[in-house]
């Protein structure tokens, strides 16, 4: 039986979504194959080994379950190959070996390469993309530029830094036409997005995006009329599986954080309401984006399909949601997999990569 470390929570504006995803992962993993070791990270950055019920992860009450909390960290020492547990009363510590880690940490400080870097230094195999690919996928501009090297078209965009906002009006005027979407360059779950219908609204929308981005950088994208299509990907570049396409019909003007997780107004279609030829085109583009960004393990790739049938890349997420309503697992299950099977394959991919990098 493998010790599988599930990391959840984190210092991110997607903290609550991580809790829902991690609870589902912990409950779905095959108990005959894995000893699940859970470390939760609070919003203020405290790390705790949690040994209580998975349901308390989902609703956030795990932090108050003091009897099941032990201070813990990942040891950066490769000789440990695991975590350090601290006993406050006896002033002692214990090293616990970890076979593989599953960082179920959405957004900054988890999906952006930072946690992947720590796990790499620690010598612990981990599920998902490496430090480089996590970082470039988190950066929407970088992902679009890399995808273009494989002839994957994106929605037209302008990148604006905080110190360039005075010239943003002119840049957008020259390149795009209203309406546009303004979003943080490096964030997820549609946090900090504003639909801007006129030039007079742009600067206020930029400030909202800057506030949600660690580098105070915003992406201004041309609004596109069309279907929002998602593809779940699992595997590695030489052996990729792309799911059937899914479609999201927002319950409001666009698919934002409230619409995703707090309201029940969006409609989901799986398979998507597109013809087979278009579906094949979207799935091929998703595979190209995955390869262009150097991904491994998993990702969800999002596109727009216009009324004329044009496929436009929107963004790629390297730790997509694993909640009960998340499209990533839904699409793979629709394609013939099970939730426990998805976890098995992701762990095996992590272990295989580690053996390649560390052959001895």
C-alpha positions in Angstrom: 0.0 0.0 0.0 1.3 3.4 -1.0 1.4 6.5 1.3 -0.4 9.1 -0.9 -0.1 12.7 0.4 -3.0 14.9 -0.5 -2.3 18.6 -0.1 -5.3 20.9 0.2 -6.4 24.4 1.1 -3.6 26.9 0.5 -3.0 30.6 0.4 -5.1 31.2 -2.7 -8.4 32.9 -3.6 -9.4 29.4 -4.7 -9.0 28.0 -1.1 -12.6 26.9 -0.7 -12.6 25.1 -4.1 -9.5 23.2 -3.1 -11.3 21.9 0.0 -14.2 20.5 -2.1 -11.8 19.0 -4.6 -9.6 17.4 -2.0 -12.5 15.9 0.0 -13.7 14.2 -3.2 -10.2 12.9 -4.1 -9.7 11.5 -0.6 -13.1 9.8 -0.6 -12.7 8.4 -4.1 -9.1 7.0 -3.8 -9.0 3.2 -3.6 -8.5 2.4 0.1 -6.9 -1.0 -0.7 -4.2 0.8 -2.7 -3.5 4.0 -0.7 -3.0 5.1 2.8 -4.2 8.7 2.4 -2.2 11.2 4.4 -3.8 14.6 4.4 -2.0 17.9 4.9 -4.2 21.1 5.0 -2.7 24.5 4.5 -4.7 27.4 6.1 -5.2 30.7 4.4 -2.5 32.2 6.6 -0.1 29.5 5.6 -0.1 27.2 8.5 0.4 23.5 7.7 -1.4 20.7 9.5 -1.6 16.9 9.2 -5.3 16.2 9.4 -6.6 12.7 10.4 -10.3 13.5 10.7 -13.3 13.0 8.4 -13.1 14.0 4.8 -16.5 15.7 5.1 -14.9 18.3 7.4 -12.4 19.1 4.7 -15.2 20.0 2.3 -17.0 22.4 4.7 -13.8 23.9 6.1 -14.4 22.7 9.7 -11.2 20.6 9.6 -9.3 23.6 11.0 -11.4 23.5 14.2 -11.0 19.7 14.6 -8.1 20.2 17.0 -7.9 16.5 18.2 -7.0 15.5 14.6 -4.5 18.2 13.8 -0.7 17.8 14.1 1.8 20.5 12.9 3.6 19.1 9.8 5.7 20.2 6.8 7.2 18.6 3.7 10.9 18.0 4.4 13.2 19.4 1.7 15.8 16.7 2.5 15.7 13.9 -0.1 16.9 11.4 2.5 13.6 11.9 4.3 11.5 11.5 1.2 8.5 12.6 3.1 7.0 14.8 5.8 8.0 15.9 9.3 5.4 15.7 12.0 6.0 17.7 15.2 4.9 16.8 18.7 4.6 20.0 20.6 4.2 18.4 24.1 7.3 16.3 23.9 9.3 18.6 21.6 10.0 15.7 19.3 9.5 15.0 15.6 8.7 12.1 13.4 9.6 11.5 9.7 6.9 9.8 7.6 7.8 8.4 4.2 5.6 9.5 1.3 5.4 7.5 -1.9 3.7 10.1 -4.0 1.9 13.5 -3.5 -1.3 14.8 -5.0 -1.3 18.6 -4.7 -5.0 19.5 -4.9 -4.2 23.2 -4.7 -5.9 25.4 -7.1 -4.5 28.8 -8.1 -1.5 30.6 -6.6 0.9 28.9 -4.3 -0.2 25.5 -5.5 -0.9 25.4 -9.3 1.7 27.9 -10.4 4.9 25.8 -9.9 5.7 26.8 -6.4 4.5 23.6 -4.7 5.9 21.5 -7.6 9.3 23.1 -7.0 9.2 22.2 -3.3 8.2 18.6 -4.1 11.0 18.4 -6.7 13.6 19.5 -4.2 12.2 17.1 -1.6 12.5 14.2 -4.1 8.8 13.2 -3.8 7.0 12.1 -6.9 3.9 14.2 -7.5 0.8 14.2 -9.6 0.6 16.6 -12.4 2.8 19.1 -14.3 6.3 20.0 -13.3 7.5 23.4 -12.1 8.0 24.8 -15.6 4.8 23.7 -17.2 2.7 24.6 -14.1 4.2 28.1 -14.2 3.7 28.8 -17.9 0.1 27.4 -17.9 -0.8 29.6 -14.9 0.4 32.6 -17.0 -2.3 33.0 -19.6 -0.1 35.1 -21.9 2.7 32.5 -21.9 0.3 29.7 -22.6 -1.2 31.5 -25.6 2.2 32.3 -27.0 3.4 28.7 -26.6 0.2 27.3 -28.1 0.7 29.6 -31.2 3.9 27.7 -31.9 1.7 24.7 -32.8 -0.7 26.8 -34.8 -3.4 26.9 -32.2 -5.3 30.1 -32.5 -6.3 32.1 -29.4 -8.8 34.8 -28.7 -7.1 38.2 -29.6 -5.6 39.8 -26.5 -3.5 42.6 -25.1 -1.4 42.2 -21.9 -1.3 45.2 -19.6 1.0 45.6 -16.6 0.0 47.8 -13.7 2.6 50.5 -14.6 1.3 50.5 -18.2 -2.4 51.2 -17.4 -2.2 54.8 -18.6 -1.4 53.6 -22.1 -3.9 50.7 -21.9 -6.7 52.6 -23.5 -4.7 53.3 -26.6 -3.3 49.7 -26.8 -6.8 48.2 -26.6 -8.2 50.7 -29.1 -5.6 49.8 -31.6 -5.9 46.0 -31.2 -9.4 45.1 -30.0 -13.0 46.2 -30.2 -15.6 46.4 -27.4 -16.9 44.4 -25.7 -13.7 42.8 -24.1 -13.0 40.7 -21.1 -10.5 41.8 -18.5 -9.0 39.1 -16.3 -5.9 38.5 -14.1 -3.0 37.1 -16.1 -2.3 34.5 -13.5 -5.4 33.3 -11.6 -8.1 30.7 -11.9 -11.8 29.9 -11.3 -12.7 33.1 -13.2 -11.8 35.3 -10.2 -11.4 39.0 -11.0 -13.0 38.9 -14.4 -15.0 41.8 -15.8 -16.8 42.1 -19.1 -16.2 45.6 -20.4 -18.6 47.1 -22.9 -17.1 50.5 -23.4 -13.8 52.3 -23.0 -15.0 54.2 -20.0 -15.2 51.0 -18.0 -11.7 49.7 -18.9 -9.5 51.3 -16.2 -11.8 50.2 -13.3 -11.9 46.6 -14.7 -8.1 46.6 -14.9 -7.8 47.6 -11.2 -10.0 44.6 -10.3 -7.8 42.3 -12.3 -4.6 43.7 -10.9 -5.8 43.1 -7.4 -6.2 39.3 -8.1 -2.9 38.9 -9.9 0.4 38.3 -8.0 2.3 40.3 -10.7 -0.4 42.9 -11.1 -0.8 42.0 -14.7 -4.1 41.9 -16.7 -5.2 40.2 -19.9 -7.6 42.1 -22.1 -9.3 39.7 -24.5 -11.7 40.2 -27.4 -15.2 39.0 -26.4 -16.2 36.0 -28.6 -19.7 34.9 -29.5 -19.8 31.2 -29.4 -19.9 28.0 -27.3 -17.6 27.5 -24.3 -16.0 24.0 -24.8 -13.8 22.1 -22.4 -11.6 19.0 -22.8 -10.1 16.8 -20.1 -6.6 15.5 -20.7 -4.8 12.7 -19.0 -1.4 11.1 -19.8 1.9 12.3 -21.2 2.9 13.8 -24.6 3.6 10.4 -26.2 0.5 8.8 -24.9 -2.4 11.3 -24.4 -6.0 10.7 -23.8 -8.4 13.5 -24.6 -12.0 13.2 -23.4 -15.2 13.9 -25.2 -15.9 17.6 -25.3 -18.1 19.3 -22.7 -20.0 22.5 -23.1 -20.9 25.2 -20.5 -23.8 27.5 -21.0 -23.4 30.3 -18.4 -26.5 31.2 -16.4 -25.4 34.8 -16.6 -23.5 37.0 -19.0 -20.3 35.0 -18.6 -19.1 32.1 -16.6 -17.5 33.7 -13.4 -16.7 32.4 -9.9 -20.2 33.0 -8.6 -21.7 31.1 -11.5 -19.3 28.2 -11.2 -19.5 27.5 -7.5 -22.2 29.6 -5.7 -25.1 29.6 -8.1 -26.9 26.8 -9.8 -27.8 28.6 -13.0 -25.2 27.3 -15.5 -26.1 24.4 -17.8 -23.7 21.7 -18.7 -23.7 19.5 -21.8 -21.6 16.4 -22.1 -21.1 15.6 -24.9 -21.0 19.2 -26.2 -23.5 20.3 -28.8 -21.0 20.4 -31.6 -20.6 18.1 -34.6 -18.1 15.3 -34.7 -15.6 17.1 -37.0 -15.5 20.2 -34.7 -15.2 18.0 -31.6 -12.2 16.3 -33.2 -10.7 19.7 -34.0 -11.1 20.9 -30.4 -9.6 17.7 -29.0 -6.6 17.9 -31.3 -6.0 21.5 -30.4 -6.2 20.6 -26.7 -3.5 17.9 -27.2 -1.4 20.5 -29.0 -1.7 23.0 -26.2 -0.8 20.3 -23.7 2.3 19.4 -25.6 3.3 23.0 -26.4 3.2 23.9 -22.7 5.2 20.8 -21.7 2.4 19.3 -19.5 2.3 15.9 -18.0 -0.4 14.1 -16.0 -3.5 16.2 -16.3 -5.0 19.4 -17.5 -8.4 20.8 -18.6 -8.2 22.9 -21.8 -10.9 25.5 -22.5 -11.9 26.8 -25.9 -14.5 28.9 -27.7 -16.1 27.6 -30.8 -17.6 30.4 -32.9 -20.8 30.4 -34.9 -18.6 29.9 -38.0 -16.9 26.9 -36.5 -13.6 28.6 -35.6 -11.8 27.0 -32.6 -10.1 29.5 -30.3 -8.0 28.6 -27.3 -9.0 30.3 -24.1 -6.9 28.8 -21.2 -5.4 25.7 -19.7 -5.7 24.6 -16.1 -3.1 22.1 -14.7 -5.0 21.4 -11.5 -8.6 21.5 -12.6 -11.4 21.1 -10.1 -12.1 17.6 -8.7 -15.4 18.6 -7.0 -18.6 16.6 -7.6 -19.7 19.1 -10.3 -16.3 19.6 -11.9 -16.1 19.1 -15.7 -12.7 17.4 -15.6 -13.7 14.2 -13.9 -17.2 14.3 -15.4 -15.7 14.2 -18.9 -13.2 11.4 -18.2 -16.0 9.4 -16.5 -18.2 9.9 -19.6 -15.3 8.7 -21.7 -15.2 5.4 -19.8 -13.0 6.0 -16.7 -13.9 5.9 -13.0 -12.9 8.4 -10.3 -10.7 5.9 -8.6 -9.2 4.9 -11.9 -8.3 8.5 -12.7 -6.5 8.8 -9.4 -4.7 5.5 -10.1 -3.5 6.6 -13.5 -2.3 10.0 -12.2 -0.3 8.4 -9.4 1.2 5.9 -11.8 2.2 8.7 -14.2 3.9 10.6 -11.3 5.8 7.5 -10.2 6.9 6.7 -13.8 8.2 10.3 -14.3 10.2 10.0 -11.0 11.8 6.7 -12.1 12.8 8.3 -15.4 14.4 11.3 -13.7 15.9 9.2 -10.8 16.8 5.8 -12.5 18.9 4.5 -9.6 
